[in-house]
Amino acid sequence: MRAAVQHETGRDTLEVLDDVEAVGFGPGRVRVRIRATGLCHSDLSAMSGVLPQPAPFVPGHEGAGEIADVGDGVTGLTAGDRVLMCWLPACGSCPSCKRGQTHLCLAGFMNAGTPNFKRPGASPSEVFGFAGTGTFAEEVVVAANCAVPIPDDVPYEIAALIGCGVTTGLGAAFNTAKVEAGSSVAVIGCGGVGISVIQGARACGAAQIIAVDPVVARREAALRFGATEAVAPEELADAKARITGGEGFDYVFEVVGRSATARTAYETTRRGGTLCVVGAGALDDTFQVNMFELFFDEKRILPSLYGGADVLRSYERAIALWRAGRIDLEGLITHRVRLDGINDALDQMRSGTALRTCIEI
């Protein structure tokens, strides 16, 4: 079968190969025929080495498709079922799951160390899947709880977005920050996840939503999705003074994953306000705050992983809001390519011209 492979960490391009096989099928597992997958910035981060991921590997974790086969012992799924890919499934029995923090379950991360694919005759022959999945492929074999059934009225490309970026962004506003109606919000970084944060803040009833991004096209998109104003990073200080009287915003979301922007976000948050860190950053990039300001300003610093709550409930909520017209998911897809055009999609993401590129498999 065909798949896009990253041969070694640090390479900027992927190679589409036709000699890749999905492996690991057996009891408790399912084979999924991928129909659509989104390109998330986390895929780029894994390729560059910002996020740890063994290589060679097939990127992609934001996918949807149909069940091709089910292993022994699998219940609730049959061949032909339409599913989205959950890259962080809950085991249900670890301490995090028992506390109700299923999004902090580490069982899914253990999958990342087991090869999902192989290339017979190649060296090395084992190929990993990003985040234990690897949706830039025609098929993937995953644990049954990674395949979440979706309703018939949800297109594959919409389901794929819900599988990561939309859930992450909406959840940051709904679950982690718990944005209050009438509040002021700033969102730093307005790609697909940042736009989803904006849509979440709007759904919560925020009065002012300021989008911050260096790319003009993304600022223009943010206004279409609910931002009340959009500014370049160098204009943020003026917006803070003008809109909040210099006090700072009630909620500031950092959706870039860098300590420099996290520090800017902290300084843009009012005393007693909330800084929500959504961007996935590098292990060696350290965010610093001095002990006096940490104590005296009483700002809440809240990381948000995968929407900060039970992802299955978050999927259902996203679908309900989409059906009701409260959030726009079709508009997030600004580009479409086939698998052979994957490197064009990477360029679109790096340049900021794409919010989300849908890769049709």
Secondary structure, DSSP 4 states (H G I P E B T S, - for coil): --EEEB-STT-S--EEES--EE---STTEEEEEEEEEE--HHHHHHHHTSS---SSEE---EEEEEEEEE-TT--S--TT-EEEE-SS---SSSHHHHTT-GGG--HHHHGGGS--EE-TTSSS-EEEEGGGT--SBSEEEEEGGGEEE--TTS-HHHHHHHTTHHHHHHHIIIIII-PPTT-EEEEE--SHHHHHHHHHHHHHT-SEEEEE-S-HHHHHHHHHTT-SEEE-GGGHHHHHHHHHTTS-EEEEEE-S--HHHHHHHHHHEEEEEEEEE-S---TT------HHHHHHH--EEEE-STTSS-HHHHHHHHHHHHHTTSS-SGGGEEEEEEGGGHHHHHHHHHHT--SEEEEE-
